[in-house]
Amino acid sequence: MSTVINNPGNTSDESSGVGVIVGVILAIVLGGLFLFYLLPMMTNPATPTPEATQIDVNLPNTPPNTTTPAPATEL
């Protein structure tokens, strides 16, 4: 009769920790972007634009052109 020996492989759950390091770096970058862009925008919102804007255009006072254009010639 033969004896069967079941040797399990290397199934340790040890990891190198690269995922944790990448996660920490990503959290730092996102926190920096929040502090640099979003926090100033939330504390000091942009001034509202006025409801109606008046545009004042001054044109020279010239008489209208009363001459008739020359007739078009065919080529």
mmJSON file of the N, C-alpha and C atoms, coordinates in Angstrom:
{"data_MODEL":{"atom_site":{
"group_PDB":["ATOM","ATOM","ATOM","ATOM","ATOM","ATOM","ATOM","ATOM","ATOM","ATOM","ATOM","ATOM","ATOM","ATOM","ATOM","ATOM","ATOM","ATOM","ATOM","ATOM","ATOM","ATOM","ATOM","ATOM","ATOM","ATOM","ATOM","ATOM","ATOM","ATOM","ATOM","ATOM","ATOM","ATOM","ATOM","ATOM","ATOM","ATOM","ATOM","ATOM","ATOM","ATOM","ATOM","ATOM","ATOM","ATOM","ATOM","ATOM","ATOM","ATOM","ATOM","ATOM","ATOM","ATOM","ATOM","ATOM","ATOM","ATOM","ATOM","ATOM","ATOM","ATOM","ATOM","ATOM","ATOM","ATOM","ATOM","ATOM","ATOM","ATOM","ATOM","ATOM","ATOM","ATOM","ATOM","ATOM","ATOM","ATOM","ATOM","ATOM","ATOM","ATOM","ATOM","ATOM","ATOM","ATOM","ATOM","ATOM","ATOM","ATOM","ATOM","ATOM","ATOM","ATOM","ATOM","ATOM","ATOM","ATOM","ATOM","ATOM","ATOM","ATOM","ATOM","ATOM","ATOM","ATOM","ATOM","ATOM","ATOM","ATOM","ATOM","ATOM","ATOM","ATOM","ATOM","ATOM","ATOM","ATOM","ATOM","ATOM","ATOM","ATOM","ATOM","ATOM","ATOM","ATOM","ATOM","ATOM","ATOM","ATOM","ATOM","ATOM","ATOM","ATOM","ATOM","ATOM","ATOM","ATOM","ATOM","ATOM","ATOM","ATOM","ATOM","ATOM","ATOM","ATOM","ATOM","ATOM","ATOM","ATOM","ATOM","ATOM","ATOM","ATOM","ATOM","ATOM","ATOM","ATOM","ATOM","ATOM","ATOM","ATOM","ATOM","ATOM","ATOM","ATOM","ATOM","ATOM","ATOM","ATOM","ATOM","ATOM","ATOM","ATOM","ATOM","ATOM","ATOM","ATOM","ATOM","ATOM","ATOM","ATOM","ATOM","ATOM","ATOM","ATOM","ATOM","ATOM","ATOM","ATOM","ATOM","ATOM","ATOM","ATOM","ATOM","ATOM","ATOM","ATOM","ATOM","ATOM","ATOM","ATOM","ATOM","ATOM","ATOM","ATOM","ATOM","ATOM","ATOM","ATOM","ATOM","ATOM","ATOM","ATOM","ATOM","ATOM","ATOM","ATOM","ATOM","ATOM","ATOM","ATOM","ATOM","ATOM","ATOM"],
"id":[1,2,3,4,5,6,7,8,9,10,11,12,13,14,15,16,17,18,19,20,21,22,23,24,25,26,27,28,29,30,31,32,33,34,35,36,37,38,39,40,41,42,43,44,45,46,47,48,49,50,51,52,53,54,55,56,57,58,59,60,61,62,63,64,65,66,67,68,69,70,71,72,73,74,75,76,77,78,79,80,81,82,83,84,85,86,87,88,89,90,91,92,93,94,95,96,97,98,99,100,101,102,103,104,105,106,107,108,109,110,111,112,113,114,115,116,117,118,119,120,121,122,123,124,125,126,127,128,129,130,131,132,133,134,135,136,137,138,139,140,141,142,143,144,145,146,147,148,149,150,151,152,153,154,155,156,157,158,159,160,161,162,163,164,165,166,167,168,169,170,171,172,173,174,175,176,177,178,179,180,181,182,183,184,185,186,187,188,189,190,191,192,193,194,195,196,197,198,199,200,201,202,203,204,205,206,207,208,209,210,211,212,213,214,215,216,217,218,219,220,221,222,223,224,225],
"type_symbol":["N","C","C","N","C","C","N","C","C","N","C","C","N","C","C","N","C","C","N","C","C","N","C","C","N","C","C","N","C","C","N","C","C","N","C","C","N","C","C","N","C","C","N","C","C","N","C","C","N","C","C","N","C","C","N","C","C","N","C","C","N","C","C","N","C","C","N","C","C","N","C","C","N","C","C","N","C","C","N","C","C","N","C","C","N","C","C","N","C","C","N","C","C","N","C","C","N","C","C","N","C","C","N","C","C","N","C","C","N","C","C","N","C","C","N","C","C","N","C","C","N","C","C","N","C","C","N","C","C","N","C","C","N","C","C","N","C","C","N","C","C","N","C","C","N","C","C","N","C","C","N","C","C","N","C","C","N","C","C","N","C","C","N","C","C","N","C","C","N","C","C","N","C","C","N","C","C","N","C","C","N","C","C","N","C","C","N","C","C","N","C","C","N","C","C","N","C","C","N","C","C","N","C","C","N","C","C","N","C","C","N","C","C","N","C","C","N","C","C","N","C","C","N","C","C"],
"label_atom_id":["N","CA","C","N","CA","C","N","CA","C","N","CA","C","N","CA","C","N","CA","C","N","CA","C","N","CA","C","N","CA","C","N","CA","C","N","CA","C","N","CA","C","N","CA","C","N","CA","C","N","CA","C","N","CA","C","N","CA","C","N","CA","C","N","CA","C","N","CA","C","N","CA","C","N","CA","C","N","CA","C","N","CA","C","N","CA","C","N","CA","C","N","CA","C","N","CA","C","N","CA","C","N","CA","C","N","CA","C","N","CA","C","N","CA","C","N","CA","C","N","CA","C","N","CA","C","N","CA","C","N","CA","C","N","CA","C","N","CA","C","N","CA","C","N","CA","C","N","CA","C","N","CA","C","N","CA","C","N","CA","C","N","CA","C","N","CA","C","N","CA","C","N","CA","C","N","CA","C","N","CA","C","N","CA","C","N","CA","C","N","CA","C","N","CA","C","N","CA","C","N","CA","C","N","CA","C","N","CA","C","N","CA","C","N","CA","C","N","CA","C","N","CA","C","N","CA","C","N","CA","C","N","CA","C","N","CA","C","N","CA","C","N","CA","C","N","CA","C","N","CA","C","N","CA","C","N","CA","C","N","CA","C"],
"label_alt_id":[null,null,null,null,null,null,null,null,null,null,null,null,null,null,null,null,null,null,null,null,null,null,null,null,null,null,null,null,null,null,null,null,null,null,null,null,null,null,null,null,null,null,null,null,null,null,null,null,null,null,null,null,null,null,null,null,null,null,null,null,null,null,null,null,null,null,null,null,null,null,null,null,null,null,null,null,null,null,null,null,null,null,null,null,null,null,null,null,null,null,null,null,null,null,null,null,null,null,null,null,null,null,null,null,null,null,null,null,null,null,null,null,null,null,null,null,null,null,null,null,null,null,null,null,null,null,null,null,null,null,null,null,null,null,null,null,null,null,null,null,null,null,null,null,null,null,null,null,null,null,null,null,null,null,null,null,null,null,null,null,null,null,null,null,null,null,null,null,null,null,null,null,null,null,null,null,null,null,null,null,null,null,null,null,null,null,null,null,null,null,null,null,null,null,null,null,null,null,null,null,null,null,null,null,null,null,null,null,null,null,null,null,null,null,null,null,null,null,null,null,null,null,null,null,null],
"label_comp_id":["MET","MET","MET","SER","SER","SER","THR","THR","THR","VAL","VAL","VAL","ILE","ILE","ILE","ASN","ASN","ASN","ASN","ASN","ASN","PRO","PRO","PRO","GLY","GLY","GLY","ASN","ASN","ASN","THR","THR","THR","SER","SER","SER","ASP","ASP","ASP","GLU","GLU","GLU","SER","SER","SER","SER","SER","SER","GLY","GLY","GLY","VAL","VAL","VAL","GLY","GLY","GLY","VAL","VAL","VAL","ILE","ILE","ILE","VAL","VAL","VAL","GLY","GLY","GLY","VAL","VAL","VAL","ILE","ILE","ILE","LEU","LEU","LEU","ALA","ALA","ALA","ILE","ILE","ILE","VAL","VAL","VAL","LEU","LEU","LEU","GLY","GLY","GLY","GLY","GLY","GLY","LEU","LEU","LEU","PHE","PHE","PHE","LEU","LEU","LEU","PHE","PHE","PHE","TYR","TYR","TYR","LEU","LEU","LEU","LEU","LEU","LEU","PRO","PRO","PRO","MET","MET","MET","MET","MET","MET","THR","THR","THR","ASN","ASN","ASN","PRO","PRO","PRO","ALA","ALA","ALA","THR","THR","THR","PRO","PRO","PRO","THR","THR","THR","PRO","PRO","PRO","GLU","GLU","GLU","ALA","ALA","ALA","THR","THR","THR","GLN","GLN","GLN","ILE","ILE","ILE","ASP","ASP","ASP","VAL","VAL","VAL","ASN","ASN","ASN","LEU","LEU","LEU","PRO","PRO","PRO","ASN","ASN","ASN","THR","THR","THR","PRO","PRO","PRO","PRO","PRO","PRO","ASN","ASN","ASN","THR","THR","THR","THR","THR","THR","THR","THR","THR","PRO","PRO","PRO","ALA","ALA","ALA","PRO","PRO","PRO","ALA","ALA","ALA","THR","THR","THR","GLU","GLU","GLU","LEU","LEU","LEU"],
"label_asym_id":["A","A","A","A","A","A","A","A","A","A","A","A","A","A","A","A","A","A","A","A","A","A","A","A","A","A","A","A","A","A","A","A","A","A","A","A","A","A","A","A","A","A","A","A","A","A","A","A","A","A","A","A","A","A","A","A","A","A","A","A","A","A","A","A","A","A","A","A","A","A","A","A","A","A","A","A","A","A","A","A","A","A","A","A","A","A","A","A","A","A","A","A","A","A","A","A","A","A","A","A","A","A","A","A","A","A","A","A","A","A","A","A","A","A","A","A","A","A","A","A","A","A","A","A","A","A","A","A","A","A","A","A","A","A","A","A","A","A","A","A","A","A","A","A","A","A","A","A","A","A","A","A","A","A","A","A","A","A","A","A","A","A","A","A","A","A","A","A","A","A","A","A","A","A","A","A","A","A","A","A","A","A","A","A","A","A","A","A","A","A","A","A","A","A","A","A","A","A","A","A","A","A","A","A","A","A","A","A","A","A","A","A","A","A","A","A","A","A","A","A","A","A","A","A","A"],
"label_entity_id":["1","1","1","1","1","1","1","1","1","1","1","1","1","1","1","1","1","1","1","1","1","1","1","1","1","1","1","1","1","1","1","1","1","1","1","1","1","1","1","1","1","1","1","1","1","1","1","1","1","1","1","1","1","1","1","1","1","1","1","1","1","1","1","1","1","1","1","1","1","1","1","1","1","1","1","1","1","1","1","1","1","1","1","1","1","1","1","1","1","1","1","1","1","1","1","1","1","1","1","1","1","1","1","1","1","1","1","1","1","1","1","1","1","1","1","1","1","1","1","1","1","1","1","1","1","1","1","1","1","1","1","1","1","1","1","1","1","1","1","1","1","1","1","1","1","1","1","1","1","1","1","1","1","1","1","1","1","1","1","1","1","1","1","1","1","1","1","1","1","1","1","1","1","1","1","1","1","1","1","1","1","1","1","1","1","1","1","1","1","1","1","1","1","1","1","1","1","1","1","1","1","1","1","1","1","1","1","1","1","1","1","1","1","1","1","1","1","1","1","1","1","1","1","1","1"],
"label_seq_id":[1,1,1,2,2,2,3,3,3,4,4,4,5,5,5,6,6,6,7,7,7,8,8,8,9,9,9,10,10,10,11,11,11,12,12,12,13,13,13,14,14,14,15,15,15,16,16,16,17,17,17,18,18,18,19,19,19,20,20,20,21,21,21,22,22,22,23,23,23,24,24,24,25,25,25,26,26,26,27,27,27,28,28,28,29,29,29,30,30,30,31,31,31,32,32,32,33,33,33,34,34,34,35,35,35,36,36,36,37,37,37,38,38,38,39,39,39,40,40,40,41,41,41,42,42,42,43,43,43,44,44,44,45,45,45,46,46,46,47,47,47,48,48,48,49,49,49,50,50,50,51,51,51,52,52,52,53,53,53,54,54,54,55,55,55,56,56,56,57,57,57,58,58,58,59,59,59,60,60,60,61,61,61,62,62,62,63,63,63,64,64,64,65,65,65,66,66,66,67,67,67,68,68,68,69,69,69,70,70,70,71,71,71,72,72,72,73,73,73,74,74,74,75,75,75],
"pdbx_PDB_ins_code":[null,null,null,null,null,null,null,null,null,null,null,null,null,null,null,null,null,null,null,null,null,null,null,null,null,null,null,null,null,null,null,null,null,null,null,null,null,null,null,null,null,null,null,null,null,null,null,null,null,null,null,null,null,null,null,null,null,null,null,null,null,null,null,null,null,null,null,null,null,null,null,null,null,null,null,null,null,null,null,null,null,null,null,null,null,null,null,null,null,null,null,null,null,null,null,null,null,null,null,null,null,null,null,null,null,null,null,null,null,null,null,null,null,null,null,null,null,null,null,null,null,null,null,null,null,null,null,null,null,null,null,null,null,null,null,null,null,null,null,null,null,null,null,null,null,null,null,null,null,null,null,null,null,null,null,null,null,null,null,null,null,null,null,null,null,null,null,null,null,null,null,null,null,null,null,null,null,null,null,null,null,null,null,null,null,null,null,null,null,null,null,null,null,null,null,null,null,null,null,null,null,null,null,null,null,null,null,null,null,null,null,null,null,null,null,null,null,null,null,null,null,null,null,null,null],
"Cartn_x":[0.827,0.0,0.888,0.488,1.301,0.741,1.628,1.232,1.185,0.072,-0.088,0.166,1.118,1.438,0.972,0.11,-0.437,0.346,1.295,2.079,1.455,0.866,0.289,1.393,1.062,2.031,2.172,2.937,3.175,1.939,1.042,-0.216,-0.269,0.852,0.839,0.204,-0.443,-1.133,-0.264,1.018,1.909,1.927,1.882,1.975,3.086,3.517,4.627,4.182,2.9,2.405,2.389,2.556,2.563,1.191,0.142,-1.209,-1.465,-0.962,-1.14,-0.364,0.838,1.664,1.013,0.509,-0.168,-1.422,-2.156,-3.359,-3.05,-1.98,-1.602,-1.164,-0.384,0.051,-1.15,-2.084,-3.286,-4.127,-4.234,-4.984,-4.311,-2.997,-2.275,-2.477,-2.41,-2.595,-4.016,-5.008,-6.388,-6.636,-6.038,-6.168,-5.529,-4.378,-3.726,-4.551,-5.131,-5.982,-7.223,-7.777,-8.93,-8.557,-7.436,-7.035,-6.688,-6.115,-5.647,-6.774,-7.723,-8.766,-10.142,-10.614,-11.998,-12.224,-11.313,-11.516,-11.599,-10.699,-10.865,-12.145,-12.571,-13.793,-15.02,-14.99,-16.134,-16.164,-15.004,-14.992,-15.224,-14.845,-15.0,-15.631,-16.951,-17.584,-17.458,-17.563,-17.446,-18.588,-18.314,-19.344,-20.399,-21.665,-22.713,-22.684,-23.069,-23.119,-24.389,-24.362,-25.568,-26.687,-27.92,-29.083,-29.137,-29.052,-29.149,-27.919,-27.372,-26.199,-26.599,-26.312,-26.618,-25.37,-25.553,-24.462,-24.792,-23.908,-24.113,-23.2,-23.808,-23.041,-23.318,-22.277,-22.407,-21.951,-22.902,-22.594,-22.572,-21.753,-21.752,-23.083,-23.51,-24.777,-24.531,-24.699,-24.489,-25.807,-26.003,-27.259,-27.242,-28.408,-28.445,-27.974,-27.465,-26.953,-28.142,-28.341,-29.495,-29.123,-27.87,-27.488,-27.895,-28.241,-28.615,-27.387,-27.282,-26.101,-26.151,-24.985,-24.898,-25.436,-26.087,-26.621,-25.495,-25.759,-24.754,-24.663,-23.465,-23.261,-23.012,-23.465,-23.247,-21.965,-21.25,-19.988,-20.196],
"Cartn_y":[-1.154,0.0,1.239,2.253,3.449,4.546,5.362,6.46,7.747,8.456,9.724,10.859,11.695,12.858,14.104,14.839,16.053,17.255,17.709,18.891,20.125,20.982,22.191,23.115,23.842,24.793,26.009,26.941,28.175,29.067,28.992,29.748,30.834,31.429,32.485,33.737,34.509,35.713,36.954,36.789,37.935,38.702,40.032,40.871,41.888,42.493,43.431,44.813,45.093,46.383,47.462,47.099,48.102,48.756,47.987,48.553,49.595,49.378,50.35,51.624,51.471,52.647,53.462,52.794,53.502,54.19,53.537,54.145,55.375,55.329,56.493,57.648,57.363,58.425,59.035,58.205,58.702,59.559,59.162,59.954,61.3,61.324,62.591,63.516,62.969,63.793,64.346,63.512,63.99,65.02,64.82,65.808,67.136,67.085,68.315,69.048,68.288,68.927,69.548,68.874,69.43,70.743,70.76,71.976,73.101,72.768,73.798,74.37,73.535,73.996,74.147,73.122,73.133,73.957,73.91,74.645,76.156,76.783,78.228,78.549,77.64,77.892,77.827,76.952,76.834,77.973,78.469,79.529,80.902,81.112,82.411,82.192,82.055,81.793,82.998,82.755,83.823,84.811,86.058,87.083,86.819,87.005,86.754,87.798,87.391,88.319,89.156,90.381,91.216,90.625,90.934,90.402,90.92,92.225,92.816,93.669,93.553,94.333,95.308,96.577,97.583,97.828,97.833,98.114,99.431,100.394,101.719,101.837,101.859,101.961,103.314,104.112,105.436,105.344,105.571,105.553,106.98,107.239,108.597,108.866,110.126,110.515,110.841,109.86,110.078,109.876,110.613,110.429,109.071,108.514,107.226,107.353,106.293,106.265,106.169,107.197,107.223,106.904,106.629,106.316,104.887,104.651,103.296,102.575,101.307,100.569,100.379,100.228,100.022,98.631,98.463,97.161,96.173,94.936,93.885,93.536,93.314,92.943,91.465,90.861,89.433,89.21,88.181,87.865,86.872],
"Cartn_z":[0.0,0.0,0.0,-0.782,-0.882,0.026,0.517,1.389,0.564,0.602,-0.123,0.848,0.489,1.323,0.574,1.189,0.581,1.111,0.318,0.702,0.054,0.847,0.247,-0.255,-1.298,-1.844,-0.953,-1.43,-0.684,-0.826,0.108,0.036,1.099,1.407,2.414,1.821,2.628,2.189,2.359,2.281,2.41,1.096,1.199,0.011,0.232,-0.857,-0.76,-0.283,-0.282,0.202,-0.854,-2.111,-3.177,-3.302,-3.129,-3.219,-2.156,-0.972,0.11,-0.197,-0.713,-1.041,-2.154,-3.183,-4.281,-3.763,-2.888,-2.317,-1.492,-0.709,0.103,-0.785,-1.816,-2.74,-3.453,-3.883,-4.554,-3.609,-2.352,-1.376,-1.127,-1.086,-0.886,-2.076,-3.282,-4.485,-4.541,-4.268,-4.283,-3.182,-2.012,-0.951,-1.322,-1.98,-2.433,-3.473,-4.414,-5.413,-4.769,-3.772,-3.064,-2.39,-1.692,-0.986,-1.947,-3.09,-4.014,-4.866,-5.291,-6.207,-5.555,-4.883,-4.429,-3.17,-2.233,-0.991,-1.22,-1.988,-2.249,-3.003,-3.891,-4.644,-3.738,-2.749,-1.842,-0.834,-0.408,0.595,-0.014,-1.272,-1.92,-3.287,-3.346,-4.644,-5.566,-6.841,-7.834,-7.672,-8.01,-7.906,-8.975,-8.632,-9.629,-10.735,-11.91,-13.042,-12.944,-13.45,-13.383,-14.245,-13.869,-14.581,-16.021,-16.2,-17.532,-17.774,-18.935,-19.303,-20.398,-20.183,-21.191,-22.016,-23.327,-24.243,-24.937,-24.814,-25.403,-26.615,-27.808,-29.045,-29.654,-29.846,-30.456,-31.907,-32.829,-34.257,-34.773,-35.782,-36.35,-37.066,-37.017,-37.618,-39.078,-39.962,-41.399,-42.123,-43.225,-43.966,-44.676,-44.943,-45.629,-47.069,-47.625,-48.99,-49.936,-50.793,-51.689,-53.119,-53.398,-54.782,-55.084,-56.344,-56.746,-57.242,-56.982,-57.444,-58.961,-59.584,-61.023,-61.338,-62.471,-62.825,-63.074,-62.76,-62.939,-64.418,-64.88,-66.289,-66.384,-67.466,-67.653,-68.41,-68.063,-68.755,-69.841],
"occupancy":[1.0,1.0,1.0,1.0,1.0,1.0,1.0,1.0,1.0,1.0,1.0,1.0,1.0,1.0,1.0,1.0,1.0,1.0,1.0,1.0,1.0,1.0,1.0,1.0,1.0,1.0,1.0,1.0,1.0,1.0,1.0,1.0,1.0,1.0,1.0,1.0,1.0,1.0,1.0,1.0,1.0,1.0,1.0,1.0,1.0,1.0,1.0,1.0,1.0,1.0,1.0,1.0,1.0,1.0,1.0,1.0,1.0,1.0,1.0,1.0,1.0,1.0,1.0,1.0,1.0,1.0,1.0,1.0,1.0,1.0,1.0,1.0,1.0,1.0,1.0,1.0,1.0,1.0,1.0,1.0,1.0,1.0,1.0,1.0,1.0,1.0,1.0,1.0,1.0,1.0,1.0,1.0,1.0,1.0,1.0,1.0,1.0,1.0,1.0,1.0,1.0,1.0,1.0,1.0,1.0,1.0,1.0,1.0,1.0,1.0,1.0,1.0,1.0,1.0,1.0,1.0,1.0,1.0,1.0,1.0,1.0,1.0,1.0,1.0,1.0,1.0,1.0,1.0,1.0,1.0,1.0,1.0,1.0,1.0,1.0,1.0,1.0,1.0,1.0,1.0,1.0,1.0,1.0,1.0,1.0,1.0,1.0,1.0,1.0,1.0,1.0,1.0,1.0,1.0,1.0,1.0,1.0,1.0,1.0,1.0,1.0,1.0,1.0,1.0,1.0,1.0,1.0,1.0,1.0,1.0,1.0,1.0,1.0,1.0,1.0,1.0,1.0,1.0,1.0,1.0,1.0,1.0,1.0,1.0,1.0,1.0,1.0,1.0,1.0,1.0,1.0,1.0,1.0,1.0,1.0,1.0,1.0,1.0,1.0,1.0,1.0,1.0,1.0,1.0,1.0,1.0,1.0,1.0,1.0,1.0,1.0,1.0,1.0,1.0,1.0,1.0,1.0,1.0,1.0,1.0,1.0,1.0,1.0,1.0,1.0],
"B_iso_or_equiv":[0.0,0.0,0.0,0.0,0.0,0.0,0.0,0.0,0.0,0.0,0.0,0.0,0.0,0.0,0.0,0.0,0.0,0.0,0.0,0.0,0.0,0.0,0.0,0.0,0.0,0.0,0.0,0.0,0.0,0.0,0.0,0.0,0.0,0.0,0.0,0.0,0.0,0.0,0.0,0.0,0.0,0.0,0.0,0.0,0.0,0.0,0.0,0.0,0.0,0.0,0.0,0.0,0.0,0.0,0.0,0.0,0.0,0.0,0.0,0.0,0.0,0.0,0.0,0.0,0.0,0.0,0.0,0.0,0.0,0.0,0.0,0.0,0.0,0.0,0.0,0.0,0.0,0.0,0.0,0.0,0.0,0.0,0.0,0.0,0.0,0.0,0.0,0.0,0.0,0.0,0.0,0.0,0.0,0.0,0.0,0.0,0.0,0.0,0.0,0.0,0.0,0.0,0.0,0.0,0.0,0.0,0.0,0.0,0.0,0.0,0.0,0.0,0.0,0.0,0.0,0.0,0.0,0.0,0.0,0.0,0.0,0.0,0.0,0.0,0.0,0.0,0.0,0.0,0.0,0.0,0.0,0.0,0.0,0.0,0.0,0.0,0.0,0.0,0.0,0.0,0.0,0.0,0.0,0.0,0.0,0.0,0.0,0.0,0.0,0.0,0.0,0.0,0.0,0.0,0.0,0.0,0.0,0.0,0.0,0.0,0.0,0.0,0.0,0.0,0.0,0.0,0.0,0.0,0.0,0.0,0.0,0.0,0.0,0.0,0.0,0.0,0.0,0.0,0.0,0.0,0.0,0.0,0.0,0.0,0.0,0.0,0.0,0.0,0.0,0.0,0.0,0.0,0.0,0.0,0.0,0.0,0.0,0.0,0.0,0.0,0.0,0.0,0.0,0.0,0.0,0.0,0.0,0.0,0.0,0.0,0.0,0.0,0.0,0.0,0.0,0.0,0.0,0.0,0.0,0.0,0.0,0.0,0.0,0.0,0.0],
"pdbx_formal_charge":[null,null,null,null,null,null,null,null,null,null,null,null,null,null,null,null,null,null,null,null,null,null,null,null,null,null,null,null,null,null,null,null,null,null,null,null,null,null,null,null,null,null,null,null,null,null,null,null,null,null,null,null,null,null,null,null,null,null,null,null,null,null,null,null,null,null,null,null,null,null,null,null,null,null,null,null,null,null,null,null,null,null,null,null,null,null,null,null,null,null,null,null,null,null,null,null,null,null,null,null,null,null,null,null,null,null,null,null,null,null,null,null,null,null,null,null,null,null,null,null,null,null,null,null,null,null,null,null,null,null,null,null,null,null,null,null,null,null,null,null,null,null,null,null,null,null,null,null,null,null,null,null,null,null,null,null,null,null,null,null,null,null,null,null,null,null,null,null,null,null,null,null,null,null,null,null,null,null,null,null,null,null,null,null,null,null,null,null,null,null,null,null,null,null,null,null,null,null,null,null,null,null,null,null,null,null,null,null,null,null,null,null,null,null,null,null,null,null,null,null,null,null,null,null,null],
"auth_seq_id":[1,1,1,2,2,2,3,3,3,4,4,4,5,5,5,6,6,6,7,7,7,8,8,8,9,9,9,10,10,10,11,11,11,12,12,12,13,13,13,14,14,14,15,15,15,16,16,16,17,17,17,18,18,18,19,19,19,20,20,20,21,21,21,22,22,22,23,23,23,24,24,24,25,25,25,26,26,26,27,27,27,28,28,28,29,29,29,30,30,30,31,31,31,32,32,32,33,33,33,34,34,34,35,35,35,36,36,36,37,37,37,38,38,38,39,39,39,40,40,40,41,41,41,42,42,42,43,43,43,44,44,44,45,45,45,46,46,46,47,47,47,48,48,48,49,49,49,50,50,50,51,51,51,52,52,52,53,53,53,54,54,54,55,55,55,56,56,56,57,57,57,58,58,58,59,59,59,60,60,60,61,61,61,62,62,62,63,63,63,64,64,64,65,65,65,66,66,66,67,67,67,68,68,68,69,69,69,70,70,70,71,71,71,72,72,72,73,73,73,74,74,74,75,75,75],
"auth_comp_id":["MET","MET","MET","SER","SER","SER","THR","THR","THR","VAL","VAL","VAL","ILE","ILE","ILE","ASN","ASN","ASN","ASN","ASN","ASN","PRO","PRO","PRO","GLY","GLY","GLY","ASN","ASN","ASN","THR","THR","THR","SER","SER","SER","ASP","ASP","ASP","GLU","GLU","GLU","SER","SER","SER","SER","SER","SER","GLY","GLY","GLY","VAL","VAL","VAL","GLY","GLY","GLY","VAL","VAL","VAL","ILE","ILE","ILE","VAL","VAL","VAL","GLY","GLY","GLY","VAL","VAL","VAL","ILE","ILE","ILE","LEU","LEU","LEU","ALA","ALA","ALA","ILE","ILE","ILE","VAL","VAL","VAL","LEU","LEU","LEU","GLY","GLY","GLY","GLY","GLY","GLY","LEU","LEU","LEU","PHE","PHE","PHE","LEU","LEU","LEU","PHE","PHE","PHE","TYR","TYR","TYR","LEU","LEU","LEU","LEU","LEU","LEU","PRO","PRO","PRO","MET","MET","MET","MET","MET","MET","THR","THR","THR","ASN","ASN","ASN","PRO","PRO","PRO","ALA","ALA","ALA","THR","THR","THR","PRO","PRO","PRO","THR","THR","THR","PRO","PRO","PRO","GLU","GLU","GLU","ALA","ALA","ALA","THR","THR","THR","GLN","GLN","GLN","ILE","ILE","ILE","ASP","ASP","ASP","VAL","VAL","VAL","ASN","ASN","ASN","LEU","LEU","LEU","PRO","PRO","PRO","ASN","ASN","ASN","THR","THR","THR","PRO","PRO","PRO","PRO","PRO","PRO","ASN","ASN","ASN","THR","THR","THR","THR","THR","THR","THR","THR","THR","PRO","PRO","PRO","ALA","ALA","ALA","PRO","PRO","PRO","ALA","ALA","ALA","THR","THR","THR","GLU","GLU","GLU","LEU","LEU","LEU"],
"auth_asym_id":["A","A","A","A","A","A","A","A","A","A","A","A","A","A","A","A","A","A","A","A","A","A","A","A","A","A","A","A","A","A","A","A","A","A","A","A","A","A","A","A","A","A","A","A","A","A","A","A","A","A","A","A","A","A","A","A","A","A","A","A","A","A","A","A","A","A","A","A","A","A","A","A","A","A","A","A","A","A","A","A","A","A","A","A","A","A","A","A","A","A","A","A","A","A","A","A","A","A","A","A","A","A","A","A","A","A","A","A","A","A","A","A","A","A","A","A","A","A","A","A","A","A","A","A","A","A","A","A","A","A","A","A","A","A","A","A","A","A","A","A","A","A","A","A","A","A","A","A","A","A","A","A","A","A","A","A","A","A","A","A","A","A","A","A","A","A","A","A","A","A","A","A","A","A","A","A","A","A","A","A","A","A","A","A","A","A","A","A","A","A","A","A","A","A","A","A","A","A","A","A","A","A","A","A","A","A","A","A","A","A","A","A","A","A","A","A","A","A","A","A","A","A","A","A","A"],
"auth_atom_id":["N","CA","C","N","CA","C","N","CA","C","N","CA","C","N","CA","C","N","CA","C","N","CA","C","N","CA","C","N","CA","C","N","CA","C","N","CA","C","N","CA","C","N","CA","C","N","CA","C","N","CA","C","N","CA","C","N","CA","C","N","CA","C","N","CA","C","N","CA","C","N","CA","C","N","CA","C","N","CA","C","N","CA","C","N","CA","C","N","CA","C","N","CA","C","N","CA","C","N","CA","C","N","CA","C","N","CA","C","N","CA","C","N","CA","C","N","CA","C","N","CA","C","N","CA","C","N","CA","C","N","CA","C","N","CA","C","N","CA","C","N","CA","C","N","CA","C","N","CA","C","N","CA","C","N","CA","C","N","CA","C","N","CA","C","N","CA","C","N","CA","C","N","CA","C","N","CA","C","N","CA","C","N","CA","C","N","CA","C","N","CA","C","N","CA","C","N","CA","C","N","CA","C","N","CA","C","N","CA","C","N","CA","C","N","CA","C","N","CA","C","N","CA","C","N","CA","C","N","CA","C","N","CA","C","N","CA","C","N","CA","C","N","CA","C","N","CA","C","N","CA","C","N","CA","C","N","CA","C","N","CA","C"],
"pdbx_PDB_model_num":[1,1,1,1,1,1,1,1,1,1,1,1,1,1,1,1,1,1,1,1,1,1,1,1,1,1,1,1,1,1,1,1,1,1,1,1,1,1,1,1,1,1,1,1,1,1,1,1,1,1,1,1,1,1,1,1,1,1,1,1,1,1,1,1,1,1,1,1,1,1,1,1,1,1,1,1,1,1,1,1,1,1,1,1,1,1,1,1,1,1,1,1,1,1,1,1,1,1,1,1,1,1,1,1,1,1,1,1,1,1,1,1,1,1,1,1,1,1,1,1,1,1,1,1,1,1,1,1,1,1,1,1,1,1,1,1,1,1,1,1,1,1,1,1,1,1,1,1,1,1,1,1,1,1,1,1,1,1,1,1,1,1,1,1,1,1,1,1,1,1,1,1,1,1,1,1,1,1,1,1,1,1,1,1,1,1,1,1,1,1,1,1,1,1,1,1,1,1,1,1,1,1,1,1,1,1,1,1,1,1,1,1,1,1,1,1,1,1,1,1,1,1,1,1,1]
}}}
